[in-house]
Structure formats: C-alpha cells, structure tokens
Amino acid sequence: MEYLLTLGKREVDLASDEKGRFLEYRAQEELACRGADAVLCVSRPMAKLVAERYGIDAAKLGRVPNHAAPVPDAEARGPLRARTSASQARRSSSPTPARWRRGSCPTRR
C-alpha cells in the first residue's frame, strides 16, 4: 500500500520493475503478518484488508488508531486516491525527520 502511495500509481499502472518491487514488498508483508503473534492496524478498513488479503484470523488483529480523528463514513466515501492525489496525501502527513532537522516543521519550537 505504502509503495503504491509513494509512486502515486494504481497497481495496474506499474512498470515491470515497479511491479517486481511491489510483489516483493507484498510477499514480505504477508510473511510478516502470517508469522506475527498479533498484527496492529491503524483502522478498521486496514484490519479488514489484512484479514482478507492474508487470511489472518480476526483474533490476531488489533487496532491502534493514529493521531487522525476517526471518520465514520470513510468506507462509504471510497479510497483516498479518489479524493486527492498521492502528493497531496504526502504533504498532509506527519513531518519527516528531514523537516525536523531543517527546523521547518510548524510544531517544532
């Protein structure tokens, strides 16, 4: 998921080298999820995706919401890509370590 957001592309639009890396990441993610005692997700939709994609038992899934306020109708509105571009999503995410080092993070004093 993260890799697709980073590239700003859908899975079907990946070039062959990108597709190869994507499949490697997906395989690593699956191995990690299947081998874990528990899998923490940041939302119910993510927990549902992990359970369906990798066959993880719901009893192994936990949810630890990130700092964003919950949006009750998020599933009904569709994926983020339908509402905004990946670059906009990256700009609105948490500050990067580079921004902290530069002092350009608005919350850093």
QUIGI-V784866 format. One record per pair of residues at least 4 apart in sequence whose C-alpha atoms are under 6 Angstrom apart, sorted by the first residue. I is the first residue (numbers start at 1). J is the second residue. Records with the same first field share a line. If there is no record, write none. Layout:
# QUIGI-V784866
I: J  J
This chain:
# QUIGI-V784866
4: 8  9
5: 86
8: 86
14: 18  19
15: 19
31: 35
38: 60  61
39: 61
40: 61  62  63
41: 46  47  63
42: 63  64  65  66
43: 65
49: 53
50: 54
51: 55  56
81: 85
99: 104  105
100: 105
